[in-house]
Amino acid sequence: MSERFTLDGAMRTIDEAVRSTPGPVLLVGFSLGGYLSIHYAGLQRQPIAALLAASCGTQPHRLILWGWRGLAGVIHRFPDRGLLLNNTLLKFFVRDRQLVDDVLAGGVALEVMDDVLRELRPLAIRDSLARVSQPVTLVNGRLDHFRLQERRYLRATVDGRLVHIAGATHLVSLTQPERFNTVLLETAAAAGIA
């Protein structure tokens, strides 16, 4: 939680996880993890069997990132750095109390928000997707606000599919976990991962 976020550091972490996994790898990322997984897969450092990227259907454009950095800067000035706001929004959008408790138990990396938003600037998601030869599954909740370019992303893939999950918000794996897990298991099975 106290480590500064860098794109290179994130790529090293994913690389270590992929290298240490025996057998075929299904690389799965959600939101920021989705962007990072797409970028990693596009670098073609290590072979993966398939990629599932969820809730990351809008290119992190400079102006959008600048706006988010401004908002994050304001929230970071709160006495608790925005922890209450984060937890309140999570409880509002995710109705399953056990899932909320699980997320909150993991903690929130509030100190790295500016680092993350700054480091996302060089990502070119469509270019990365075009370099991935393995099957790509893009998953978005129908109510997700980060899916504006999902069709462009799909067109950029060599072997891709786009899955919408009804009733799901940006937090697709938490607001509709059963449906999300079904897509995840289908993607693993199609890639030959048991």
MODELLER restraints for C-alpha pairs under 7 A, 6 or more apart:
rsr = mdl.restraints
at = mdl.atoms
rsr.add(forms.Gaussian(group=physical.xy_distance, feature=features.Distance(at['CA:1:A'], at['CA:109:A']), mean=5.45, stdev=0.5))
rsr.add(forms.Gaussian(group=physical.xy_distance, feature=features.Distance(at['CA:4:A'], at['CA:112:A']), mean=6.23, stdev=0.5))
rsr.add(forms.Gaussian(group=physical.xy_distance, feature=features.Distance(at['CA:5:A'], at['CA:112:A']), mean=6.13, stdev=0.5))
rsr.add(forms.Gaussian(group=physical.xy_distance, feature=features.Distance(at['CA:5:A'], at['CA:115:A']), mean=5.62, stdev=0.5))
rsr.add(forms.Gaussian(group=physical.xy_distance, feature=features.Distance(at['CA:5:A'], at['CA:116:A']), mean=6.05, stdev=0.5))
rsr.add(forms.Gaussian(group=physical.xy_distance, feature=features.Distance(at['CA:6:A'], at['CA:115:A']), mean=6.95, stdev=0.5))
rsr.add(forms.Gaussian(group=physical.xy_distance, feature=features.Distance(at['CA:6:A'], at['CA:119:A']), mean=6.20, stdev=0.5))
rsr.add(forms.Gaussian(group=physical.xy_distance, feature=features.Distance(at['CA:7:A'], at['CA:119:A']), mean=5.83, stdev=0.5))
rsr.add(forms.Gaussian(group=physical.xy_distance, feature=features.Distance(at['CA:11:A'], at['CA:40:A']), mean=6.23, stdev=0.5))
rsr.add(forms.Gaussian(group=physical.xy_distance, feature=features.Distance(at['CA:18:A'], at['CA:25:A']), mean=6.73, stdev=0.5))
rsr.add(forms.Gaussian(group=physical.xy_distance, feature=features.Distance(at['CA:24:A'], at['CA:48:A']), mean=6.40, stdev=0.5))
rsr.add(forms.Gaussian(group=physical.xy_distance, feature=features.Distance(at['CA:24:A'], at['CA:49:A']), mean=5.52, stdev=0.5))
rsr.add(forms.Gaussian(group=physical.xy_distance, feature=features.Distance(at['CA:24:A'], at['CA:193:A']), mean=6.52, stdev=0.5))
rsr.add(forms.Gaussian(group=physical.xy_distance, feature=features.Distance(at['CA:25:A'], at['CA:48:A']), mean=4.95, stdev=0.5))
rsr.add(forms.Gaussian(group=physical.xy_distance, feature=features.Distance(at['CA:25:A'], at['CA:49:A']), mean=5.28, stdev=0.5))
rsr.add(forms.Gaussian(group=physical.xy_distance, feature=features.Distance(at['CA:25:A'], at['CA:50:A']), mean=6.95, stdev=0.5))
rsr.add(forms.Gaussian(group=physical.xy_distance, feature=features.Distance(at['CA:26:A'], at['CA:48:A']), mean=6.31, stdev=0.5))
rsr.add(forms.Gaussian(group=physical.xy_distance, feature=features.Distance(at['CA:26:A'], at['CA:49:A']), mean=5.65, stdev=0.5))
rsr.add(forms.Gaussian(group=physical.xy_distance, feature=features.Distance(at['CA:26:A'], at['CA:50:A']), mean=4.98, stdev=0.5))
rsr.add(forms.Gaussian(group=physical.xy_distance, feature=features.Distance(at['CA:26:A'], at['CA:51:A']), mean=5.75, stdev=0.5))
rsr.add(forms.Gaussian(group=physical.xy_distance, feature=features.Distance(at['CA:26:A'], at['CA:188:A']), mean=6.46, stdev=0.5))
rsr.add(forms.Gaussian(group=physical.xy_distance, feature=features.Distance(at['CA:27:A'], at['CA:37:A']), mean=6.77, stdev=0.5))
rsr.add(forms.Gaussian(group=physical.xy_distance, feature=features.Distance(at['CA:27:A'], at['CA:48:A']), mean=6.82, stdev=0.5))
rsr.add(forms.Gaussian(group=physical.xy_distance, feature=features.Distance(at['CA:27:A'], at['CA:50:A']), mean=6.35, stdev=0.5))
rsr.add(forms.Gaussian(group=physical.xy_distance, feature=features.Distance(at['CA:27:A'], at['CA:51:A']), mean=4.83, stdev=0.5))
rsr.add(forms.Gaussian(group=physical.xy_distance, feature=features.Distance(at['CA:27:A'], at['CA:52:A']), mean=6.24, stdev=0.5))
rsr.add(forms.Gaussian(group=physical.xy_distance, feature=features.Distance(at['CA:28:A'], at['CA:34:A']), mean=6.97, stdev=0.5))
rsr.add(forms.Gaussian(group=physical.xy_distance, feature=features.Distance(at['CA:28:A'], at['CA:37:A']), mean=6.84, stdev=0.5))
rsr.add(forms.Gaussian(group=physical.xy_distance, feature=features.Distance(at['CA:28:A'], at['CA:51:A']), mean=5.96, stdev=0.5))
rsr.add(forms.Gaussian(group=physical.xy_distance, feature=features.Distance(at['CA:28:A'], at['CA:52:A']), mean=4.74, stdev=0.5))
rsr.add(forms.Gaussian(group=physical.xy_distance, feature=features.Distance(at['CA:28:A'], at['CA:53:A']), mean=5.85, stdev=0.5))
rsr.add(forms.Gaussian(group=physical.xy_distance, feature=features.Distance(at['CA:29:A'], at['CA:37:A']), mean=5.64, stdev=0.5))
rsr.add(forms.Gaussian(group=physical.xy_distance, feature=features.Distance(at['CA:29:A'], at['CA:52:A']), mean=6.49, stdev=0.5))
rsr.add(forms.Gaussian(group=physical.xy_distance, feature=features.Distance(at['CA:29:A'], at['CA:53:A']), mean=5.02, stdev=0.5))
rsr.add(forms.Gaussian(group=physical.xy_distance, feature=features.Distance(at['CA:29:A'], at['CA:54:A']), mean=6.19, stdev=0.5))
rsr.add(forms.Gaussian(group=physical.xy_distance, feature=features.Distance(at['CA:30:A'], at['CA:53:A']), mean=6.06, stdev=0.5))
rsr.add(forms.Gaussian(group=physical.xy_distance, feature=features.Distance(at['CA:30:A'], at['CA:54:A']), mean=4.70, stdev=0.5))
rsr.add(forms.Gaussian(group=physical.xy_distance, feature=features.Distance(at['CA:30:A'], at['CA:55:A']), mean=5.87, stdev=0.5))
rsr.add(forms.Gaussian(group=physical.xy_distance, feature=features.Distance(at['CA:31:A'], at['CA:54:A']), mean=6.10, stdev=0.5))
rsr.add(forms.Gaussian(group=physical.xy_distance, feature=features.Distance(at['CA:31:A'], at['CA:55:A']), mean=4.82, stdev=0.5))
rsr.add(forms.Gaussian(group=physical.xy_distance, feature=features.Distance(at['CA:31:A'], at['CA:56:A']), mean=4.99, stdev=0.5))
rsr.add(forms.Gaussian(group=physical.xy_distance, feature=features.Distance(at['CA:34:A'], at['CA:53:A']), mean=4.53, stdev=0.5))
rsr.add(forms.Gaussian(group=physical.xy_distance, feature=features.Distance(at['CA:34:A'], at['CA:54:A']), mean=5.69, stdev=0.5))
rsr.add(forms.Gaussian(group=physical.xy_distance, feature=features.Distance(at['CA:34:A'], at['CA:55:A']), mean=6.99, stdev=0.5))
rsr.add(forms.Gaussian(group=physical.xy_distance, feature=features.Distance(at['CA:34:A'], at['CA:56:A']), mean=5.81, stdev=0.5))
rsr.add(forms.Gaussian(group=physical.xy_distance, feature=features.Distance(at['CA:35:A'], at['CA:56:A']), mean=6.07, stdev=0.5))
rsr.add(forms.Gaussian(group=physical.xy_distance, feature=features.Distance(at['CA:38:A'], at['CA:53:A']), mean=6.97, stdev=0.5))
rsr.add(forms.Gaussian(group=physical.xy_distance, feature=features.Distance(at['CA:38:A'], at['CA:125:A']), mean=6.82, stdev=0.5))
rsr.add(forms.Gaussian(group=physical.xy_distance, feature=features.Distance(at['CA:38:A'], at['CA:128:A']), mean=6.32, stdev=0.5))
rsr.add(forms.Gaussian(group=physical.xy_distance, feature=features.Distance(at['CA:38:A'], at['CA:129:A']), mean=6.39, stdev=0.5))
rsr.add(forms.Gaussian(group=physical.xy_distance, feature=features.Distance(at['CA:39:A'], at['CA:123:A']), mean=6.99, stdev=0.5))
rsr.add(forms.Gaussian(group=physical.xy_distance, feature=features.Distance(at['CA:39:A'], at['CA:125:A']), mean=6.65, stdev=0.5))
rsr.add(forms.Gaussian(group=physical.xy_distance, feature=features.Distance(at['CA:39:A'], at['CA:128:A']), mean=5.54, stdev=0.5))
rsr.add(forms.Gaussian(group=physical.xy_distance, feature=features.Distance(at['CA:41:A'], at['CA:132:A']), mean=6.10, stdev=0.5))
rsr.add(forms.Gaussian(group=physical.xy_distance, feature=features.Distance(at['CA:42:A'], at['CA:128:A']), mean=4.24, stdev=0.5))
rsr.add(forms.Gaussian(group=physical.xy_distance, feature=features.Distance(at['CA:42:A'], at['CA:129:A']), mean=6.04, stdev=0.5))
rsr.add(forms.Gaussian(group=physical.xy_distance, feature=features.Distance(at['CA:42:A'], at['CA:131:A']), mean=5.07, stdev=0.5))
rsr.add(forms.Gaussian(group=physical.xy_distance, feature=features.Distance(at['CA:42:A'], at['CA:132:A']), mean=5.32, stdev=0.5))
rsr.add(forms.Gaussian(group=physical.xy_distance, feature=features.Distance(at['CA:49:A'], at['CA:134:A']), mean=6.22, stdev=0.5))
rsr.add(forms.Gaussian(group=physical.xy_distance, feature=features.Distance(at['CA:49:A'], at['CA:191:A']), mean=5.89, stdev=0.5))
rsr.add(forms.Gaussian(group=physical.xy_distance, feature=features.Distance(at['CA:50:A'], at['CA:134:A']), mean=5.29, stdev=0.5))
rsr.add(forms.Gaussian(group=physical.xy_distance, feature=features.Distance(at['CA:50:A'], at['CA:135:A']), mean=4.98, stdev=0.5))
rsr.add(forms.Gaussian(group=physical.xy_distance, feature=features.Distance(at['CA:50:A'], at['CA:136:A']), mean=5.97, stdev=0.5))
rsr.add(forms.Gaussian(group=physical.xy_distance, feature=features.Distance(at['CA:50:A'], at['CA:191:A']), mean=6.11, stdev=0.5))
rsr.add(forms.Gaussian(group=physical.xy_distance, feature=features.Distance(at['CA:51:A'], at['CA:135:A']), mean=6.36, stdev=0.5))
rsr.add(forms.Gaussian(group=physical.xy_distance, feature=features.Distance(at['CA:51:A'], at['CA:136:A']), mean=4.78, stdev=0.5))
rsr.add(forms.Gaussian(group=physical.xy_distance, feature=features.Distance(at['CA:51:A'], at['CA:137:A']), mean=6.21, stdev=0.5))
rsr.add(forms.Gaussian(group=physical.xy_distance, feature=features.Distance(at['CA:52:A'], at['CA:136:A']), mean=5.85, stdev=0.5))
rsr.add(forms.Gaussian(group=physical.xy_distance, feature=features.Distance(at['CA:52:A'], at['CA:137:A']), mean=4.67, stdev=0.5))
rsr.add(forms.Gaussian(group=physical.xy_distance, feature=features.Distance(at['CA:52:A'], at['CA:138:A']), mean=5.94, stdev=0.5))
rsr.add(forms.Gaussian(group=physical.xy_distance, feature=features.Distance(at['CA:53:A'], at['CA:137:A']), mean=6.34, stdev=0.5))
rsr.add(forms.Gaussian(group=physical.xy_distance, feature=features.Distance(at['CA:53:A'], at['CA:138:A']), mean=5.08, stdev=0.5))
rsr.add(forms.Gaussian(group=physical.xy_distance, feature=features.Distance(at['CA:53:A'], at['CA:139:A']), mean=6.23, stdev=0.5))
rsr.add(forms.Gaussian(group=physical.xy_distance, feature=features.Distance(at['CA:54:A'], at['CA:138:A']), mean=5.77, stdev=0.5))
rsr.add(forms.Gaussian(group=physical.xy_distance, feature=features.Distance(at['CA:54:A'], at['CA:139:A']), mean=4.48, stdev=0.5))
rsr.add(forms.Gaussian(group=physical.xy_distance, feature=features.Distance(at['CA:54:A'], at['CA:140:A']), mean=5.72, stdev=0.5))
rsr.add(forms.Gaussian(group=physical.xy_distance, feature=features.Distance(at['CA:55:A'], at['CA:139:A']), mean=6.38, stdev=0.5))
rsr.add(forms.Gaussian(group=physical.xy_distance, feature=features.Distance(at['CA:55:A'], at['CA:140:A']), mean=5.04, stdev=0.5))
rsr.add(forms.Gaussian(group=physical.xy_distance, feature=features.Distance(at['CA:55:A'], at['CA:146:A']), mean=6.29, stdev=0.5))
rsr.add(forms.Gaussian(group=physical.xy_distance, feature=features.Distance(at['CA:55:A'], at['CA:170:A']), mean=5.66, stdev=0.5))
rsr.add(forms.Gaussian(group=physical.xy_distance, feature=features.Distance(at['CA:56:A'], at['CA:146:A']), mean=5.90, stdev=0.5))
rsr.add(forms.Gaussian(group=physical.xy_distance, feature=features.Distance(at['CA:56:A'], at['CA:147:A']), mean=6.64, stdev=0.5))
rsr.add(forms.Gaussian(group=physical.xy_distance, feature=features.Distance(at['CA:57:A'], at['CA:146:A']), mean=5.27, stdev=0.5))
rsr.add(forms.Gaussian(group=physical.xy_distance, feature=features.Distance(at['CA:57:A'], at['CA:147:A']), mean=3.97, stdev=0.5))
rsr.add(forms.Gaussian(group=physical.xy_distance, feature=features.Distance(at['CA:57:A'], at['CA:148:A']), mean=6.11, stdev=0.5))
rsr.add(forms.Gaussian(group=physical.xy_distance, feature=features.Distance(at['CA:57:A'], at['CA:149:A']), mean=5.43, stdev=0.5))
rsr.add(forms.Gaussian(group=physical.xy_distance, feature=features.Distance(at['CA:57:A'], at['CA:150:A']), mean=4.59, stdev=0.5))
rsr.add(forms.Gaussian(group=physical.xy_distance, feature=features.Distance(at['CA:58:A'], at['CA:146:A']), mean=5.32, stdev=0.5))
rsr.add(forms.Gaussian(group=physical.xy_distance, feature=features.Distance(at['CA:58:A'], at['CA:147:A']), mean=5.42, stdev=0.5))
rsr.add(forms.Gaussian(group=physical.xy_distance, feature=features.Distance(at['CA:58:A'], at['CA:148:A']), mean=5.37, stdev=0.5))
rsr.add(forms.Gaussian(group=physical.xy_distance, feature=features.Distance(at['CA:58:A'], at['CA:149:A']), mean=4.96, stdev=0.5))
rsr.add(forms.Gaussian(group=physical.xy_distance, feature=features.Distance(at['CA:58:A'], at['CA:150:A']), mean=6.69, stdev=0.5))
rsr.add(forms.Gaussian(group=physical.xy_distance, feature=features.Distance(at['CA:59:A'], at['CA:125:A']), mean=6.35, stdev=0.5))
rsr.add(forms.Gaussian(group=physical.xy_distance, feature=features.Distance(at['CA:60:A'], at['CA:120:A']), mean=6.66, stdev=0.5))
rsr.add(forms.Gaussian(group=physical.xy_distance, feature=features.Distance(at['CA:60:A'], at['CA:121:A']), mean=6.70, stdev=0.5))
rsr.add(forms.Gaussian(group=physical.xy_distance, feature=features.Distance(at['CA:61:A'], at['CA:121:A']), mean=6.89, stdev=0.5))
rsr.add(forms.Gaussian(group=physical.xy_distance, feature=features.Distance(at['CA:62:A'], at['CA:121:A']), mean=6.16, stdev=0.5))
rsr.add(forms.Gaussian(group=physical.xy_distance, feature=features.Distance(at['CA:65:A'], at['CA:117:A']), mean=5.87, stdev=0.5))
rsr.add(forms.Gaussian(group=physical.xy_distance, feature=features.Distance(at['CA:69:A'], at['CA:114:A']), mean=5.95, stdev=0.5))
rsr.add(forms.Gaussian(group=physical.xy_distance, feature=features.Distance(at['CA:69:A'], at['CA:117:A']), mean=6.34, stdev=0.5))
rsr.add(forms.Gaussian(group=physical.xy_distance, feature=features.Distance(at['CA:72:A'], at['CA:113:A']), mean=6.79, stdev=0.5))
rsr.add(forms.Gaussian(group=physical.xy_distance, feature=features.Distance(at['CA:72:A'], at['CA:114:A']), mean=6.99, stdev=0.5))
rsr.add(forms.Gaussian(group=physical.xy_distance, feature=features.Distance(at['CA:75:A'], at['CA:81:A']), mean=6.19, stdev=0.5))
rsr.add(forms.Gaussian(group=physical.xy_distance, feature=features.Distance(at['CA:75:A'], at['CA:82:A']), mean=5.36, stdev=0.5))
rsr.add(forms.Gaussian(group=physical.xy_distance, feature=features.Distance(at['CA:76:A'], at['CA:82:A']), mean=5.93, stdev=0.5))
rsr.add(forms.Gaussian(group=physical.xy_distance, feature=features.Distance(at['CA:81:A'], at['CA:110:A']), mean=6.66, stdev=0.5))
rsr.add(forms.Gaussian(group=physical.xy_distance, feature=features.Distance(at['CA:90:A'], at['CA:100:A']), mean=6.84, stdev=0.5))
rsr.add(forms.Gaussian(group=physical.xy_distance, feature=features.Distance(at['CA:91:A'], at['CA:100:A']), mean=6.38, stdev=0.5))
rsr.add(forms.Gaussian(group=physical.xy_distance, feature=features.Distance(at['CA:94:A'], at['CA:100:A']), mean=6.62, stdev=0.5))
rsr.add(forms.Gaussian(group=physical.xy_distance, feature=features.Distance(at['CA:94:A'], at['CA:174:A']), mean=6.30, stdev=0.5))
rsr.add(forms.Gaussian(group=physical.xy_distance, feature=features.Distance(at['CA:94:A'], at['CA:175:A']), mean=5.43, stdev=0.5))
rsr.add(forms.Gaussian(group=physical.xy_distance, feature=features.Distance(at['CA:99:A'], at['CA:174:A']), mean=6.84, stdev=0.5))
rsr.add(forms.Gaussian(group=physical.xy_distance, feature=features.Distance(at['CA:126:A'], at['CA:153:A']), mean=5.55, stdev=0.5))
rsr.add(forms.Gaussian(group=physical.xy_distance, feature=features.Distance(at['CA:126:A'], at['CA:156:A']), mean=5.62, stdev=0.5))
rsr.add(forms.Gaussian(group=physical.xy_distance, feature=features.Distance(at['CA:129:A'], at['CA:156:A']), mean=5.93, stdev=0.5))
rsr.add(forms.Gaussian(group=physical.xy_distance, feature=features.Distance(at['CA:129:A'], at['CA:157:A']), mean=5.30, stdev=0.5))
rsr.add(forms.Gaussian(group=physical.xy_distance, feature=features.Distance(at['CA:130:A'], at['CA:156:A']), mean=5.09, stdev=0.5))
rsr.add(forms.Gaussian(group=physical.xy_distance, feature=features.Distance(at['CA:130:A'], at['CA:157:A']), mean=5.07, stdev=0.5))
rsr.add(forms.Gaussian(group=physical.xy_distance, feature=features.Distance(at['CA:130:A'], at['CA:158:A']), mean=6.26, stdev=0.5))
rsr.add(forms.Gaussian(group=physical.xy_distance, feature=features.Distance(at['CA:132:A'], at['CA:158:A']), mean=6.90, stdev=0.5))
rsr.add(forms.Gaussian(group=physical.xy_distance, feature=features.Distance(at['CA:133:A'], at['CA:158:A']), mean=5.86, stdev=0.5))
rsr.add(forms.Gaussian(group=physical.xy_distance, feature=features.Distance(at['CA:133:A'], at['CA:159:A']), mean=6.82, stdev=0.5))
rsr.add(forms.Gaussian(group=physical.xy_distance, feature=features.Distance(at['CA:134:A'], at['CA:159:A']), mean=6.61, stdev=0.5))
rsr.add(forms.Gaussian(group=physical.xy_distance, feature=features.Distance(at['CA:135:A'], at['CA:159:A']), mean=4.91, stdev=0.5))
rsr.add(forms.Gaussian(group=physical.xy_distance, feature=features.Distance(at['CA:135:A'], at['CA:160:A']), mean=5.67, stdev=0.5))
rsr.add(forms.Gaussian(group=physical.xy_distance, feature=features.Distance(at['CA:136:A'], at['CA:159:A']), mean=6.15, stdev=0.5))
rsr.add(forms.Gaussian(group=physical.xy_distance, feature=features.Distance(at['CA:136:A'], at['CA:160:A']), mean=4.56, stdev=0.5))
rsr.add(forms.Gaussian(group=physical.xy_distance, feature=features.Distance(at['CA:136:A'], at['CA:161:A']), mean=6.45, stdev=0.5))
rsr.add(forms.Gaussian(group=physical.xy_distance, feature=features.Distance(at['CA:137:A'], at['CA:160:A']), mean=5.72, stdev=0.5))
rsr.add(forms.Gaussian(group=physical.xy_distance, feature=features.Distance(at['CA:137:A'], at['CA:161:A']), mean=5.05, stdev=0.5))
rsr.add(forms.Gaussian(group=physical.xy_distance, feature=features.Distance(at['CA:137:A'], at['CA:162:A']), mean=5.96, stdev=0.5))
rsr.add(forms.Gaussian(group=physical.xy_distance, feature=features.Distance(at['CA:138:A'], at['CA:161:A']), mean=6.23, stdev=0.5))
rsr.add(forms.Gaussian(group=physical.xy_distance, feature=features.Distance(at['CA:138:A'], at['CA:162:A']), mean=4.78, stdev=0.5))
rsr.add(forms.Gaussian(group=physical.xy_distance, feature=features.Distance(at['CA:138:A'], at['CA:163:A']), mean=6.10, stdev=0.5))
rsr.add(forms.Gaussian(group=physical.xy_distance, feature=features.Distance(at['CA:139:A'], at['CA:162:A']), mean=6.02, stdev=0.5))
rsr.add(forms.Gaussian(group=physical.xy_distance, feature=features.Distance(at['CA:139:A'], at['CA:163:A']), mean=4.83, stdev=0.5))
rsr.add(forms.Gaussian(group=physical.xy_distance, feature=features.Distance(at['CA:139:A'], at['CA:164:A']), mean=5.96, stdev=0.5))
rsr.add(forms.Gaussian(group=physical.xy_distance, feature=features.Distance(at['CA:140:A'], at['CA:147:A']), mean=6.79, stdev=0.5))
rsr.add(forms.Gaussian(group=physical.xy_distance, feature=features.Distance(at['CA:140:A'], at['CA:163:A']), mean=6.43, stdev=0.5))
rsr.add(forms.Gaussian(group=physical.xy_distance, feature=features.Distance(at['CA:140:A'], at['CA:164:A']), mean=5.11, stdev=0.5))
rsr.add(forms.Gaussian(group=physical.xy_distance, feature=features.Distance(at['CA:140:A'], at['CA:165:A']), mean=6.29, stdev=0.5))
rsr.add(forms.Gaussian(group=physical.xy_distance, feature=features.Distance(at['CA:140:A'], at['CA:172:A']), mean=6.70, stdev=0.5))
rsr.add(forms.Gaussian(group=physical.xy_distance, feature=features.Distance(at['CA:141:A'], at['CA:164:A']), mean=5.52, stdev=0.5))
rsr.add(forms.Gaussian(group=physical.xy_distance, feature=features.Distance(at['CA:141:A'], at['CA:165:A']), mean=4.72, stdev=0.5))
rsr.add(forms.Gaussian(group=physical.xy_distance, feature=features.Distance(at['CA:141:A'], at['CA:166:A']), mean=6.23, stdev=0.5))
rsr.add(forms.Gaussian(group=physical.xy_distance, feature=features.Distance(at['CA:141:A'], at['CA:167:A']), mean=6.83, stdev=0.5))
rsr.add(forms.Gaussian(group=physical.xy_distance, feature=features.Distance(at['CA:141:A'], at['CA:168:A']), mean=4.26, stdev=0.5))
rsr.add(forms.Gaussian(group=physical.xy_distance, feature=features.Distance(at['CA:141:A'], at['CA:169:A']), mean=4.96, stdev=0.5))
rsr.add(forms.Gaussian(group=physical.xy_distance, feature=features.Distance(at['CA:141:A'], at['CA:170:A']), mean=6.00, stdev=0.5))
rsr.add(forms.Gaussian(group=physical.xy_distance, feature=features.Distance(at['CA:141:A'], at['CA:172:A']), mean=5.32, stdev=0.5))
rsr.add(forms.Gaussian(group=physical.xy_distance, feature=features.Distance(at['CA:142:A'], at['CA:164:A']), mean=5.73, stdev=0.5))
rsr.add(forms.Gaussian(group=physical.xy_distance, feature=features.Distance(at['CA:142:A'], at['CA:165:A']), mean=5.75, stdev=0.5))
rsr.add(forms.Gaussian(group=physical.xy_distance, feature=features.Distance(at['CA:142:A'], at['CA:166:A']), mean=5.30, stdev=0.5))
rsr.add(forms.Gaussian(group=physical.xy_distance, feature=features.Distance(at['CA:142:A'], at['CA:167:A']), mean=6.32, stdev=0.5))
rsr.add(forms.Gaussian(group=physical.xy_distance, feature=features.Distance(at['CA:142:A'], at['CA:168:A']), mean=5.83, stdev=0.5))
rsr.add(forms.Gaussian(group=physical.xy_distance, feature=features.Distance(at['CA:142:A'], at['CA:169:A']), mean=6.56, stdev=0.5))
rsr.add(forms.Gaussian(group=physical.xy_distance, feature=features.Distance(at['CA:143:A'], at['CA:167:A']), mean=6.65, stdev=0.5))
rsr.add(forms.Gaussian(group=physical.xy_distance, feature=features.Distance(at['CA:143:A'], at['CA:168:A']), mean=5.74, stdev=0.5))
rsr.add(forms.Gaussian(group=physical.xy_distance, feature=features.Distance(at['CA:143:A'], at['CA:169:A']), mean=4.51, stdev=0.5))
rsr.add(forms.Gaussian(group=physical.xy_distance, feature=features.Distance(at['CA:143:A'], at['CA:170:A']), mean=6.89, stdev=0.5))
rsr.add(forms.Gaussian(group=physical.xy_distance, feature=features.Distance(at['CA:144:A'], at['CA:169:A']), mean=4.52, stdev=0.5))
rsr.add(forms.Gaussian(group=physical.xy_distance, feature=features.Distance(at['CA:144:A'], at['CA:170:A']), mean=4.31, stdev=0.5))
rsr.add(forms.Gaussian(group=physical.xy_distance, feature=features.Distance(at['CA:145:A'], at['CA:170:A']), mean=6.64, stdev=0.5))
rsr.add(forms.Gaussian(group=physical.xy_distance, feature=features.Distance(at['CA:146:A'], at['CA:170:A']), mean=6.96, stdev=0.5))
rsr.add(forms.Gaussian(group=physical.xy_distance, feature=features.Distance(at['CA:154:A'], at['CA:160:A']), mean=6.01, stdev=0.5))
rsr.add(forms.Gaussian(group=physical.xy_distance, feature=features.Distance(at['CA:154:A'], at['CA:161:A']), mean=6.58, stdev=0.5))
rsr.add(forms.Gaussian(group=physical.xy_distance, feature=features.Distance(at['CA:154:A'], at['CA:162:A']), mean=6.60, stdev=0.5))
rsr.add(forms.Gaussian(group=physical.xy_distance, feature=features.Distance(at['CA:165:A'], at['CA:179:A']), mean=6.99, stdev=0.5))
rsr.add(forms.Gaussian(group=physical.xy_distance, feature=features.Distance(at['CA:168:A'], at['CA:175:A']), mean=5.47, stdev=0.5))
rsr.add(forms.Gaussian(group=physical.xy_distance, feature=features.Distance(at['CA:168:A'], at['CA:176:A']), mean=5.73, stdev=0.5))
rsr.add(forms.Gaussian(group=physical.xy_distance, feature=features.Distance(at['CA:169:A'], at['CA:175:A']), mean=6.67, stdev=0.5))
rsr.add(forms.Gaussian(group=physical.xy_distance, feature=features.Distance(at['CA:172:A'], at['CA:180:A']), mean=6.87, stdev=0.5))
rsr.add(forms.Gaussian(group=physical.xy_distance, feature=features.Distance(at['CA:173:A'], at['CA:180:A']), mean=5.45, stdev=0.5))
rsr.add(forms.Gaussian(group=physical.xy_distance, feature=features.Distance(at['CA:188:A'], at['CA:194:A']), mean=6.77, stdev=0.5))
